[in-house]
Structures are given as structure tokens and as C-alpha cells.
Amino acid sequence: MTYQKHLKKDVKLTLLLKGEPYTLKKRKHTAVRLIASIISQQLNTKVAKIIFLRFLDIYNGQEPTMSEVAATPIETLRSIGLSSSKVNYVHNVAHFFIDNKITDKKLYAMEPEAVIELLTQIKGVGAWTVEMLLMFSLGHENVFAVDDLGIQQAMIGLYKIKFTTKKELKTKMLKKAATWAPFKTYACLHLWQWKDDKGAV
């Protein structure tokens, strides 16, 4: 069954499923993807991209190994525009991947919940960051980012969700998302697209 056929059981979501279907891909250098997410935290997309390119420039434009990142001086990372806390988080990722011998292959083989449990042990890496990694780097089809502001805004708009607390909102979102399994990631992609298109009108 295609994900579109399954998601069309949700009448509201059907409106969003026009156009080419999304395809998920596994990407290499998961640790670098994680560092890119840390760099982009609380920055707009354009600024985040500039700083990430500066980060790659440290390593002659190549994606570095975690040993190279761990050996990069704090001053060098600060010089590209990273805050002190982000520099620490970048080093935390490098040391964690080295110490735990984490490879792309190992992460590909793990269940999403196990990846979240593993990587959120790194200071500076929260559940949302790992969920983005699961979707966009590890290619998991059934991930739901309940804490993502864009997803929250899209679902409130699409489903006219009424709530008085964040907890109530998340409970209602999770109940709705349960019907999308095993294709929650695709639903998120279409919700983000819908919100962007709607915002552009």
C-alpha cells in the first residue's frame, strides 16, 4: 500500500496529498547531520546554512570525521559564529559517537525509539533534533514530531483543534497521528508543505 492511499483515509489530510509523493532517503555521515541540526537551532535557515558552510570550510569543504571535530579547538569553532554552548554541544556529539562506536550502519538498524533514547543522552540534543534526524537522514517512515511548532500550527489550522493547555494539544495531536501509522513521517512532510504554502499566500 502506498502511503498516499493509507493517509487518504483521513478526509482532512486528503486535501494535502496532491502533487508528487515524497520519498525518504538514508543519508551518510549521521553525526555531521546531527551537528548541522545543532548549528541551526534558533537560527533562520539562511544564517544556519552560512554557518554550516563555514563549519565545513574548517575541514577544506569536506564532511569531517568525528575525530577531526573532537580535535578542533574551541576558538576555531567559536570563530565561525557558534555560541559557547553550541561549541560544547558539537564536541559532545563528536565524543559520544567516538566513545560509543556509533556508525551509520548501527543507527540504520535501530528502531526509532531506541535511536531517540541513545542520542538524547548527548547534552544539547533533544528529542525533536533526533526526530528530524530519523526523518531526514535515517529515512524512517513512521516518526511524528509532536513538539514541532510548524506541525502544531498546521494541525491546529487543519483540524480546528481546540485546547486550553499544551498537554491537551499534544494529546489530541497524538491521537490523530496514531491513525496515520505506519506513515506518520509523510503526514508531517505534507503538513509542513501545507503550512508553508498557506503562509506564502
N, C-alpha and C positions, 0 to 999 in steps of 0.2 A: 504494500500500500504506500502510495506517495504521501508525503507529509501534507500536501495541499488537500487531498481527498479527506484525510483524517480531520484536519483543522476546520474544514468547511461544515463540520457538524455543529460548530459554534457559529450561529447565524450572524452575530456582530462581526466576528473575525473574518467571515467570508468576504466582506466588503474590502478587506485589506489585501486579499490574496491575488490581486490582479498582477499581470506582468510576469517576467521571467522568475522561475523559482530560485531560491538561494541554494548554494552548495557550500558545504563546510569542508575545510581543508586542514590537514595536520601540517603544522609548520615546525621547522627545526629551531634549535637554539632557544628552547623554552625559557631558560634562565635570563637570556637577553630580553625576551618578550616581557618577562616579569619586571625587569629593570626599566624597560620603556614605560610600563604602567605606573611605576613609582615616580618616574620623572614627570609624567603627565598629570599626576594628582594635583587638583586645584589650579590647573592652568588651562587656558583655552588651547584648542587643537593646534593653532598656528605656532604659538610660543613653544608648546611641548615638542613639536616637530623640529623646530630650530635647535632646541637644547639637546634633543636626542641625536641630531646630526653632529653637533659639537662633541657629544659623548663618543660617537663613532670615530670622529677625527683624531681623538686621542690615540686610537689604535689604527691609524692610517686608513680610515674609512671602512675597516673590516669589523665584523661582529666578533668581539673578544671572547676568549675562554674565561671561565670564572677565576682561574689562577691569575690571569692578566689583570682582571678587575680588582681582585684582592690585593694585588701588588701595587695598584695605582695610588699614589699619595693623596691624602685628604685635600691638600692645597690644589692639586690638579683638578679634582672633581669640583671643588668649590669655584674654580676659575671659569667653568663653563656656565655658571648661573644656578647651581644647585644649592639649596639651603643646607645648613649643617645637619639637620635631621635627615634630609634625603640622602646626603652623602653616607651617613651611618646606615641607612636602610639598604642602599646599593651594596655596601660592603657586607651587610648582614646576609643578603641574598647570595653573594659570591661564596662566603664562608659556609653557609648552610648547604649549598649544593656540593661543595667540595667535601665537607665533613661527612655528609650522608650519602656520598657517591651517587647523586641523583643524575639520571640521564633522561634524554627524551624518550627513549625506549621504555624505561621504567615507568614514566608518567603516562605514556600511551596505554600501558597495560592495566593501569589502576582505575577503579571506579571513581566517579566524580566526588562522592562524599569523602573518599579516602584521600584524594588529592587536596581537597579543602582542608581536611584535618591535618595533613602533613605540612602544607605550605603556610598555613596561618600560624604556625609555630614561629615563623620568622617575624621579628619585630618590624613593624612598618607595612606588613602585608595582611590585609583584611579579607574577609570572605568575598566582598564584591570584586576585589582585584583578582582573586583566584577564579571566580565565576567567569570573568572576562577572558581569562587565560583558557579556561575549559572550552569556552565557545569559539574563540578566535584563533587559538593556537593548537589545542588538542582535539578540536573537531567533534566535541560531544553534542549529540542532538537533543538531549533532554535536560537542559540546565535552565533554571528560572531565576532571574536576578531580582528578587523581591525588594531589595534595598536600593535599586537603581531609580534615581529621581525621574529620569525620562520614561521608564516603564510605568512608574506610579502615575505620572501625569497622563500618559496615554490611556491607561486603563480607567482612570477616573473619568476621562473625557469620553471614551468609547462605551463604557458600561454604566455611566452615570452613577458611580459608586458613592453612596452616602456613608460618612463615618464621622465619629467625634474624636477618636484618638488614632495615632499611628498604628497601634497594635490592632485595632479593629480593621483599619485599612488593609494591613498585611494579611490578616486572617481571611478577609474576603478575597483578596488577590490570590492567595494560595489555594483557596477552594476553587476558584475559577480556573487557575493554571493546572490543577490536577486533571481536568478534563482534556488538556492538551497532550498529556503523556502518550507516547514516548517522544513527542516532537516539540517540547517546550522552547528549545532554543530558536526554532524557526518562528514561533509565535512572537518571541521577543524581537527578532530581526524585523518582522513586519510591523510591530508596534512602534519601534524606533523610527522606521521609514515613514510610517503614517504621521507620527508626531512632527518629524522634520518637514514633510510635505505640507502639513496643515499650518505649521509655523511660517512657512515660506509664502503662504497665500496672503 
